[in-house]
């Protein structure tokens, strides 16, 4: 390369010819300077030592490795960095720190590699077999509460998202009451069609009051009157509401943090635009999602009636194998403790079917128990 440059070729042309960078050519031309080529030191080794000056001496490293081998054969079998440091201090003299001993062990490969076992996640909607098989759609709903407008009051955001299609909905509300939820759900399902399941958390606005037994709130009654199965996820449990939590975070970043809203009308306008754009973005998923059922003809809302349908509660058993929902404690299985259970309250058959749930085996959901249940009120419609 240096000879070619000295013969008159440009450094860029020489770099392209030899397939190296221009900086490499410049480096060796500067190294050769005006010397004869046979007198140039072409060595590319560094002049300084490859060993850092603060590195632990080889004698200490050898002693650490020898101690690890000896301690591994001990009856206790404790041969970690802390145990090695204690052994060095017991011998007298100085001892490296625990972190230094750990780096010595890693540098020489004297460690027991323990890789975390990562299991594949269960399929979407695994806790509901029809949803897992993509036979029906599941919609998840949630609230984002106490949003403070710039020069206005606090508002609530009622959101929903379909599991398979990912289609979102969002309604900014002056106050997130049960009546507002009923209006939003009725309008949404009338225009978009009815899903097979609607999933909620255990908020009173969804489930009903918690201070009495056998309470089915107005949202439950609406779902049953529309032949939609309501599902209530377990409290303080992660995973079941992830799709709706993801959309809530997405709306917060893409809408709430990007704009300044003078009032509720402006918030509703921007939210409607974002939801429409989001649905257009997910057009391919919408085309392959399970079909929705049309709105029933001549349907009328009767809040005092409870149809004979099924209400599902996903719960985790106690240390005694019991479940708590509907203000009651149900004994399921003393051998299925601290495990997930899908409890299907069948108002028509007057029974509760309890199925075992495991994320590691999402397709195996055996029946644990069938419990008799009689709804004690008179508003049950056959």
C-alpha positions as CSV (number, residue, x, y, z in Angstrom):
1,X,0.0,0.0,0.0
2,X,2.8,2.4,0.9
3,X,4.7,1.5,-2.3
4,X,1.5,2.2,-4.4
5,X,1.1,5.6,-2.7
6,X,4.7,6.5,-3.3
7,X,4.3,5.6,-7.0
8,X,1.6,8.3,-7.3
9,X,-1.7,6.6,-6.6
10,X,-4.1,8.4,-4.4
11,X,-4.7,7.0,-0.9
12,X,-8.4,6.5,-1.6
13,X,-7.7,4.5,-4.7
14,X,-5.2,2.4,-2.8
15,X,-7.8,1.8,0.0
16,X,-10.3,0.6,-2.6
17,X,-7.8,-1.6,-4.3
18,X,-6.7,-3.4,-1.2
19,X,-10.1,-3.5,0.4
20,X,-9.2,-1.5,3.5
21,X,-10.3,1.8,5.0
22,X,-8.7,5.1,4.1
23,X,-7.6,5.5,7.7
24,X,-5.6,2.2,7.5
25,X,-3.7,3.5,4.5
26,X,-3.0,6.8,6.2
27,X,-1.7,5.0,9.2
28,X,0.9,3.0,7.4
29,X,1.9,5.8,5.2
30,X,2.5,7.9,8.3
31,X,4.4,5.0,9.9
32,X,6.7,4.7,6.9
33,X,7.3,8.4,6.6
34,X,10.5,8.9,4.4
35,X,12.2,5.6,5.4
36,X,13.1,2.9,3.0
37,X,10.4,0.2,3.0
38,X,12.9,-2.5,4.1
39,X,13.8,-0.4,7.2
40,X,10.3,0.4,8.4
41,X,9.0,-1.4,11.6
42,X,5.8,-3.0,10.3
43,X,4.9,-4.5,13.6
44,X,1.4,-3.7,14.8
45,X,1.9,-4.7,18.4
46,X,1.3,-2.2,21.1
47,X,4.3,-1.0,23.0
48,X,2.6,-1.1,26.4
49,X,1.9,-4.2,28.4
50,X,-1.3,-6.2,27.7
51,X,-1.7,-6.8,31.4
52,X,-3.4,-4.0,33.3
53,X,-1.2,-2.8,36.2
54,X,-4.1,-3.1,38.7
55,X,-4.9,-6.7,37.8
56,X,-4.7,-9.3,40.6
57,X,-1.4,-11.2,40.5
58,X,-1.3,-14.7,39.0
59,X,-0.3,-16.2,42.4
60,X,-3.5,-14.9,44.0
61,X,-5.6,-16.1,41.1
62,X,-4.1,-19.6,41.2
63,X,-4.7,-19.7,45.0
64,X,-8.4,-18.7,44.4
65,X,-8.9,-21.4,41.8
66,X,-7.2,-24.0,44.0
67,X,-9.4,-23.1,46.9
68,X,-12.5,-23.4,44.7
69,X,-11.6,-26.9,43.6
70,X,-10.9,-27.9,47.2
71,X,-14.1,-26.4,48.6
72,X,-16.2,-28.0,45.9
73,X,-15.2,-31.4,47.3
74,X,-16.1,-30.4,50.8
75,X,-19.2,-31.8,52.5
76,X,-20.9,-28.5,52.4
77,X,-20.1,-28.0,48.7
78,X,-20.0,-24.2,49.1
79,X,-17.4,-22.8,46.7
80,X,-18.7,-19.3,45.8
81,X,-16.8,-16.1,46.0
82,X,-17.9,-15.3,49.6
83,X,-16.8,-18.8,50.8
84,X,-13.4,-18.4,49.1
85,X,-12.8,-15.1,50.6
86,X,-13.6,-16.4,54.1
87,X,-11.1,-19.3,53.5
88,X,-8.4,-16.8,52.4
89,X,-8.9,-14.7,55.5
90,X,-8.7,-17.8,57.7
91,X,-5.3,-18.6,56.2
92,X,-4.0,-15.2,57.3
93,X,-2.9,-12.3,55.2
94,X,-4.8,-10.2,52.8
95,X,-7.7,-11.4,50.6
96,X,-9.3,-9.8,47.5
97,X,-12.9,-8.5,47.7
98,X,-15.8,-10.7,46.9
99,X,-16.4,-9.0,43.6
100,X,-12.7,-9.4,42.6
101,X,-12.9,-13.1,43.4
102,X,-16.0,-13.4,41.4
103,X,-14.3,-11.8,38.4
104,X,-11.4,-14.2,38.7
105,X,-13.8,-17.1,38.7
106,X,-15.6,-15.8,35.6
107,X,-12.4,-15.0,33.8
108,X,-11.2,-18.6,34.2
109,X,-14.6,-20.2,33.6
110,X,-14.8,-21.6,37.1
111,X,-18.5,-20.9,37.6
112,X,-21.6,-23.0,37.6
113,X,-23.8,-21.6,34.8
114,X,-27.4,-21.6,35.8
115,X,-29.6,-20.3,32.9
116,X,-33.0,-19.1,33.8
117,X,-35.6,-21.4,32.3
118,X,-38.0,-19.4,30.2
119,X,-41.2,-21.1,29.3
120,X,-43.3,-19.9,26.3
121,X,-46.2,-17.8,27.2
122,X,-49.7,-19.2,27.0
123,X,-51.8,-18.3,23.9
124,X,-54.0,-15.2,24.0
125,X,-57.2,-15.9,25.9
126,X,-55.9,-19.2,27.2
127,X,-58.2,-19.1,30.2
128,X,-61.3,-19.3,28.0
129,X,-61.2,-22.3,25.5
130,X,-63.4,-20.7,22.8
131,X,-61.3,-17.6,22.8
132,X,-58.1,-19.6,22.8
133,X,-59.3,-21.4,19.7
134,X,-60.2,-18.1,18.0
135,X,-63.9,-19.2,17.8
136,X,-65.2,-16.0,19.4
137,X,-63.9,-12.6,20.3
138,X,-63.0,-11.3,23.8
139,X,-63.2,-7.6,24.6
140,X,-61.4,-6.2,27.7
141,X,-62.5,-3.0,29.4
142,X,-60.9,-0.7,32.0
143,X,-60.9,2.8,33.5
144,X,-58.2,5.4,33.5
145,X,-59.2,7.7,36.3
146,X,-58.6,11.3,37.6
147,X,-57.1,12.9,34.5
148,X,-56.7,16.6,35.1
149,X,-57.4,18.9,32.1
150,X,-55.3,22.0,31.8
151,X,-58.0,24.5,32.7
152,X,-60.8,22.1,33.6
153,X,-62.0,19.5,36.0
154,X,-60.9,15.9,36.5
155,X,-62.2,13.4,33.9
156,X,-62.2,9.7,33.5
157,X,-61.4,7.6,30.5
158,X,-63.3,4.4,29.8
159,X,-61.3,2.2,27.4
160,X,-61.7,-1.2,25.7
161,X,-59.7,-3.4,23.3
162,X,-60.5,-6.6,21.4
163,X,-58.1,-9.4,22.1
164,X,-57.7,-10.9,18.6
165,X,-58.3,-7.9,16.4
166,X,-56.7,-5.3,18.7
167,X,-59.4,-2.8,17.8
168,X,-59.6,-0.1,20.6
169,X,-62.4,2.1,21.9
170,X,-62.1,5.0,24.3
171,X,-64.6,7.4,25.8
172,X,-63.5,10.4,27.8
173,X,-66.2,10.9,30.5
174,X,-66.9,13.8,32.9
175,X,-67.5,11.0,35.5
176,X,-67.0,7.3,35.1
177,X,-70.4,6.1,36.5
178,X,-72.1,2.8,35.8
179,X,-74.8,4.6,33.8
180,X,-72.0,6.0,31.5
181,X,-70.5,2.6,31.1
182,X,-73.9,1.2,30.1
183,X,-74.3,3.9,27.5
184,X,-70.8,3.4,26.1
185,X,-71.2,-0.4,25.8
186,X,-74.6,-0.2,24.2
187,X,-73.5,2.3,21.6
188,X,-70.3,0.3,20.9
189,X,-71.9,-3.1,20.5
190,X,-74.8,-1.7,18.5
191,X,-72.3,-0.3,15.9
192,X,-69.5,-2.9,16.0
193,X,-71.3,-6.1,16.9
194,X,-71.4,-8.3,19.9
195,X,-68.4,-10.3,21.1
196,X,-68.6,-13.6,22.8
197,X,-67.0,-12.5,26.0
198,X,-66.5,-9.2,27.8
199,X,-63.8,-9.1,30.5
200,X,-63.6,-6.6,33.4
201,X,-61.7,-6.2,36.6
202,X,-63.5,-6.2,40.0
203,X,-64.6,-2.6,40.1
204,X,-68.0,-2.0,41.6
205,X,-69.1,-0.3,38.4
206,X,-68.6,-3.5,36.5
207,X,-69.3,-6.3,39.0
208,X,-71.8,-4.6,41.3
209,X,-71.8,-3.9,45.0
210,X,-69.5,-6.0,47.2
211,X,-71.2,-5.5,50.5
212,X,-74.0,-8.0,49.9
213,X,-74.1,-11.6,48.7
214,X,-75.2,-12.7,45.2
215,X,-75.0,-9.3,43.6
216,X,-75.0,-9.1,39.8
217,X,-74.6,-5.5,38.7
218,X,-76.2,-3.7,35.8
219,X,-73.2,-4.3,33.6
220,X,-73.5,-8.0,34.2
221,X,-77.3,-7.8,33.4
222,X,-76.6,-5.9,30.2
223,X,-74.1,-8.5,29.0
224,X,-76.4,-11.4,29.8
225,X,-79.3,-9.8,28.1
226,X,-77.2,-9.4,25.0
227,X,-75.9,-13.1,25.2
228,X,-72.4,-11.9,26.1
229,X,-70.6,-13.8,28.8
230,X,-69.0,-11.4,31.4
231,X,-65.6,-12.5,32.8
232,X,-64.1,-11.1,35.9
233,X,-60.3,-11.5,36.4
234,X,-58.7,-12.2,39.7
235,X,-57.7,-9.3,41.9
236,X,-54.0,-8.4,42.2
237,X,-53.1,-10.8,39.4
238,X,-50.9,-9.9,36.4
239,X,-51.4,-11.0,32.9
240,X,-55.1,-11.2,32.3
241,X,-55.6,-7.5,31.6
242,X,-52.3,-6.9,29.7
243,X,-53.9,-6.0,26.4
244,X,-56.1,-3.2,27.8
245,X,-53.2,-2.0,30.1
246,X,-51.0,-1.8,27.0
247,X,-53.6,0.3,25.1
248,X,-54.0,2.6,28.2
249,X,-50.3,3.2,28.2
250,X,-50.3,3.8,24.4
251,X,-53.2,6.3,24.7
252,X,-51.4,8.1,27.5
253,X,-48.2,8.5,25.5
254,X,-49.7,9.2,22.1
255,X,-52.7,11.4,23.1
256,X,-52.5,12.6,26.6
257,X,-48.8,13.6,26.7
258,X,-48.7,15.1,23.2
259,X,-51.6,17.6,23.3
260,X,-53.0,20.3,25.5
261,X,-56.7,20.1,25.9
262,X,-58.8,23.1,26.7
263,X,-61.8,21.0,27.7
264,X,-63.5,17.7,27.5
265,X,-64.7,18.3,23.9
266,X,-61.2,18.7,22.7
267,X,-60.1,15.6,24.5
268,X,-62.9,13.6,22.9
269,X,-62.1,14.9,19.5
270,X,-58.4,14.0,19.6
271,X,-59.3,10.6,21.2
272,X,-61.8,9.8,18.4
273,X,-59.2,10.7,15.7
274,X,-56.6,8.5,17.4
275,X,-58.9,5.5,17.8
276,X,-60.0,5.8,14.2
277,X,-56.4,5.9,13.0
278,X,-55.5,3.0,15.3
279,X,-58.3,0.9,13.9
280,X,-57.1,1.7,10.4
281,X,-53.6,0.7,11.3
282,X,-54.9,-2.7,12.5
283,X,-57.0,-3.3,9.4
284,X,-55.2,-6.6,8.6
285,X,-55.9,-8.0,12.1
286,X,-59.5,-6.8,12.0
287,X,-60.0,-8.8,8.7
288,X,-58.8,-12.1,10.3
289,X,-60.5,-11.7,13.7
290,X,-63.5,-13.8,14.7
291,X,-66.8,-12.6,13.4
292,X,-69.1,-10.6,15.7
293,X,-72.8,-11.2,16.1
294,X,-75.2,-8.5,15.0
295,X,-77.3,-6.4,17.3
296,X,-80.6,-8.2,18.2
297,X,-83.7,-7.0,16.6
298,X,-86.3,-5.3,18.9
299,X,-84.0,-5.4,21.9
300,X,-85.0,-3.5,25.0
301,X,-83.0,-2.9,28.1
302,X,-84.5,-4.1,31.3
303,X,-82.1,-3.3,34.2
304,X,-84.3,-5.2,36.7
305,X,-84.1,-8.5,34.9
306,X,-81.3,-11.1,35.2
307,X,-81.3,-13.6,32.3
308,X,-80.4,-17.2,32.8
309,X,-76.8,-17.1,31.5
310,X,-73.3,-17.8,32.7
311,X,-71.0,-15.4,34.6
312,X,-67.3,-16.4,34.8
313,X,-65.0,-15.6,37.7
314,X,-61.2,-16.2,37.4
315,X,-59.9,-16.6,40.9
316,X,-56.9,-18.0,42.8
317,X,-57.6,-20.5,45.6
318,X,-56.5,-20.0,49.2
319,X,-54.2,-22.2,51.2
320,X,-57.2,-24.3,52.0
321,X,-58.3,-24.7,48.4
322,X,-61.3,-22.3,48.6
323,X,-62.5,-19.5,46.4
324,X,-64.2,-16.2,47.3
325,X,-66.7,-14.5,45.0
326,X,-70.3,-13.4,45.1
327,X,-69.7,-12.6,48.8
328,X,-69.3,-16.3,49.6
329,X,-66.5,-18.8,50.2
330,X,-66.6,-21.9,48.1
331,X,-64.7,-25.1,48.9
332,X,-63.2,-26.4,45.7
333,X,-60.3,-28.8,46.2
334,X,-57.9,-29.0,49.2
335,X,-55.2,-30.2,46.9
336,X,-55.4,-27.3,44.5
337,X,-54.1,-24.6,46.8
338,X,-52.8,-21.1,45.6
339,X,-53.8,-22.1,42.0
340,X,-56.0,-20.4,39.4
341,X,-59.5,-21.6,38.9
342,X,-62.2,-20.7,36.3
343,X,-65.5,-20.7,38.1
344,X,-68.5,-20.7,35.7
345,X,-71.7,-19.6,37.5
346,X,-74.5,-21.2,35.4
347,X,-77.8,-19.5,36.4
348,X,-79.8,-21.8,34.1
349,X,-78.4,-25.1,35.5
350,X,-78.1,-23.6,39.0
351,X,-74.5,-24.8,39.5
352,X,-70.9,-23.6,39.6
353,X,-68.4,-25.5,37.5
354,X,-64.8,-25.1,38.7
355,X,-61.9,-25.8,36.2
356,X,-58.2,-25.9,37.0
357,X,-56.0,-23.4,35.2
358,X,-52.3,-23.6,34.6
359,X,-50.2,-21.3,32.4
360,X,-47.7,-24.1,31.8
361,X,-50.4,-26.3,30.4
362,X,-53.0,-24.0,28.9
363,X,-54.9,-26.7,27.0
364,X,-55.4,-28.9,30.1
365,X,-58.3,-27.5,32.2
366,X,-59.8,-30.4,34.1
367,X,-63.0,-30.1,36.0
368,X,-62.3,-29.9,39.7
369,X,-65.7,-29.5,41.3
370,X,-69.4,-28.9,40.5
371,X,-71.1,-26.8,43.3
372,X,-74.8,-26.3,43.6
373,X,-75.9,-22.7,43.4
374,X,-79.4,-21.2,43.7
375,X,-79.8,-17.5,43.0
376,X,-82.0,-16.3,45.9
377,X,-83.7,-13.4,44.3
378,X,-86.8,-13.1,42.1
379,X,-85.4,-11.1,39.2
380,X,-84.0,-14.2,37.5
381,X,-85.6,-14.5,34.0
382,X,-85.6,-18.1,32.5
